[in-house]
Amino acid sequence: LEQYDAIGRIRPQAVNSKSRLADGTELDDINGLRDYLATKRRQDVVRQFCRKLLGYSLGREIQLSDEPLLDKMVTELAENGYRSSVAVEMVVLSRQFREIRGRKEIDN
């Protein structure tokens, strides 16, 4: 990301953006990072996305009891082309979301 300045503009001068990760993988630029995250670390990225989405939606940290839902979200995302709408729908339809503590039930 060295080729970008503090507000995200590409720097006018060429910058050496090569780096080596802890696992030995060499990256050349933002495209290399994107490819690395989309291939070698895809499962980690997808799981973290699900954890953050669920935690934000529930307004709390993820708990051990949420792990089965997270596993299902990761599986469903993979089976549906990693469309974020799949994850959002799963969160909204989940028991955890529908039964958030402290929220009064709305009678229709």
C-alpha positions as CSV (number, residue, x, y, z in Angstrom):
1,L,0.0,0.0,0.0
2,E,3.1,2.2,-0.1
3,Q,2.2,3.4,-3.5
4,Y,-0.8,5.3,-2.0
5,D,-0.6,8.5,0.1
6,A,-2.5,9.3,3.3
7,I,-5.8,10.0,1.6
8,G,-5.6,7.1,-1.0
9,R,-4.2,8.9,-4.0
10,I,-1.5,7.1,-6.1
11,R,1.9,8.7,-5.4
12,P,3.3,10.5,-8.5
13,Q,6.8,8.9,-8.0
14,A,7.3,5.1,-8.3
15,V,7.5,3.5,-4.9
16,N,9.0,0.1,-4.2
17,S,5.9,-1.8,-3.0
18,K,7.5,-5.3,-2.8
19,S,7.2,-7.0,0.5
20,R,7.5,-10.5,2.0
21,L,4.9,-11.9,4.4
22,A,5.5,-14.0,7.5
23,D,4.7,-17.1,5.5
24,G,7.4,-16.3,2.9
25,T,4.9,-15.1,0.2
26,E,6.3,-12.2,-1.8
27,L,3.8,-9.5,-2.9
28,D,4.5,-6.8,-5.4
29,D,1.6,-4.4,-5.2
30,I,-2.0,-4.0,-4.3
31,N,-3.0,-6.6,-6.9
32,G,-0.6,-9.1,-5.4
33,L,-2.2,-8.5,-2.0
34,R,-5.7,-8.9,-3.4
35,D,-4.8,-12.1,-5.2
36,Y,-3.1,-13.5,-2.0
37,L,-6.2,-12.7,0.1
38,A,-8.6,-14.1,-2.6
39,T,-6.7,-17.4,-3.0
40,K,-4.4,-18.5,-0.1
41,R,-6.2,-16.7,2.7
42,R,-9.8,-16.8,1.3
43,Q,-11.2,-18.9,4.1
44,D,-9.7,-16.6,6.7
45,V,-11.1,-13.5,5.0
46,V,-14.5,-15.0,4.6
47,R,-14.7,-16.2,8.2
48,Q,-13.5,-12.8,9.5
49,F,-16.1,-11.0,7.3
50,C,-18.8,-13.2,8.8
51,R,-17.6,-12.7,12.4
52,K,-17.6,-8.9,11.9
53,L,-20.9,-8.8,10.2
54,L,-22.6,-10.9,12.8
55,G,-21.0,-9.1,15.7
56,Y,-22.0,-5.7,14.3
57,S,-25.5,-6.9,13.6
58,L,-26.0,-8.3,17.1
59,G,-24.3,-5.4,18.8
60,R,-22.0,-7.6,20.8
61,E,-18.9,-9.8,20.6
62,I,-19.2,-13.2,19.0
63,Q,-19.7,-16.0,21.5
64,L,-19.0,-19.8,21.4
65,S,-22.7,-20.4,20.8
66,D,-22.5,-18.4,17.5
67,E,-19.9,-20.7,16.0
68,P,-22.4,-23.1,14.3
69,L,-24.0,-20.1,12.6
70,L,-20.6,-18.8,11.5
71,D,-19.7,-22.2,10.1
72,K,-23.0,-22.3,8.1
73,M,-22.5,-18.7,6.9
74,V,-19.0,-19.6,5.5
75,T,-20.4,-22.7,3.8
76,E,-23.4,-20.9,2.3
77,L,-21.2,-18.0,1.0
78,A,-18.9,-20.5,-0.8
79,E,-21.9,-22.3,-2.3
80,N,-23.4,-19.1,-3.5
81,G,-20.5,-17.3,-5.1
82,Y,-19.5,-15.3,-2.0
83,R,-22.4,-12.9,-2.5
84,S,-22.7,-10.7,0.6
85,S,-26.5,-10.7,0.4
86,V,-26.4,-14.4,1.4
87,A,-24.5,-13.6,4.7
88,V,-26.9,-10.6,5.5
89,E,-29.9,-12.8,4.9
90,M,-28.5,-15.5,7.2
91,V,-27.9,-13.0,9.9
92,V,-31.3,-11.5,9.7
93,L,-33.0,-14.9,9.8
94,S,-30.9,-16.2,12.6
95,R,-32.2,-16.9,16.1
96,Q,-29.5,-14.7,17.5
97,F,-30.6,-11.7,15.6
98,R,-34.4,-12.3,16.1
99,E,-33.9,-12.7,19.8
100,I,-31.5,-10.0,20.8
101,R,-31.7,-9.4,24.5
102,G,-33.0,-6.1,25.8
103,R,-35.0,-5.4,22.7
104,K,-38.8,-5.3,23.1
105,E,-40.9,-7.4,20.8
106,I,-42.9,-5.5,18.3
107,D,-46.5,-6.5,18.0
108,N,-48.1,-6.2,14.6
